């Protein structure tokens, strides 16, 4: 083969290789998930299952499961991974729960008023010197069990009657602390509710989890996450799907109808 033929062949191979690489980078249609660096990045429209009570039903054909971090073992996470699922670790980071194995590690000085759920009380998120090591240990648990991400709950105490004079700045500092602790462990992290601070926090979080934005006409507030190509995992409890699914699809939310106990039952948009 002469020099000109060799050069032509090499150019063709480079062209073919370049085409293959470009096609691998094409976004998936209808939502999907990606890994960005060491962290998983769920994209808008990604389907999911959220189950925090009852025997875990692993048969739901979705790419993402959100389950309780304390209640489930490394083996359960491994089984979900073997079925091709990403798994989110649910934790309460803004409220104390009296049944958790680490409940006695929280001093009474950081435990405030009830948050409306039995056995749960708001935490004084200003006391980061006390709470940071406790939350770091919980996130260590999520990492060690093999979870891909964390859903930190009760992240909007400053908007509630907690028993503490919490301000918006306190919430921003605490939420960013939780995001940093998760990222330091290679975990993605979702912003739970806290709608008013989304513009300031969207860059710190990898996705969002929202409850009842349709019922309260707030779903448009989630658009900064969608515009950043980050999933919004959304649930309604009291509205029929006919009242919110069309809007959810327009906004590219990952929407479910669930019951308040968050068992296995679901109805997806």
C-alpha positions, 0 to 999 in steps of 0.5 A: 500500500502506498503512502497516499493510500495509508493516509487515506485509510488513517483519515477514514479510521479517524472519521469513523472513530470520531462519529462513534464517540459523538454518538455516545455523547448524544442525550437519551430521549425521554429522560435518563441518567448520566454519570458526571465525573464520580457523581451520578447526574439524573436528567429531567424526565427520569422515571423513579420509585419512592418507597419509604414504608412496607416491604420493598417492591423491587419489581417496578421497572424504573431506573431510579429507586429512592429508599430509606437509608437506615432501613435497607442494607448494602445487599438491597442496594446491590440487588437494585444495582444488579437490576440496573437501578440507581439508588437514592438514600433517604435521610432526615437531615433537618429533623430529629427522629426518635426511632433512629439508632443514632437518636441518643447522639443528638443533645436535647439543646438542638431538638425543637418543636414537632414537625407534624409527623409522629416522633419527629422534631425540628433541629436547630440547624444553626448548631453546625458544630454539633450537627455536622459530625452527626450528619457526616456519619449518616452520609458515611452510612449511605456511602458505605452501603453503596448508595448513589445519592442522598435525599436529605429531608426537612431542608426548609425549617426556616419557613416553619415553626421550629422553636428556633429563630432560624433565618434564610441565611441559616438554611442556606448555610446548612443546606450547602453544608449537607451538599458538600458532605454528600459530594465529599463522599462521591454522592449526588444530593437532591434539594428537598422542597425549599422552593424559595431558595432554589435560585441560590442552591441549584448549583449546589445540588444535583437534582430536586425532590418536591412534594405537592408543587401542583397542589400549591401552584408552585411547579414553575418554581422548579424550572431552574433545575430543569434548565440546568439539565437536572431531574426534578422528582415530584410527587402529589398526594391529593390530586388525581393525575388528570390534574397535574400530569399534563403540566408535569410533562410540559415542565419535564418533571418526573411526577408520581401520585403516591399515598402519604405513607409512601408505600409501594403503590404509585401512579406515574404520569 
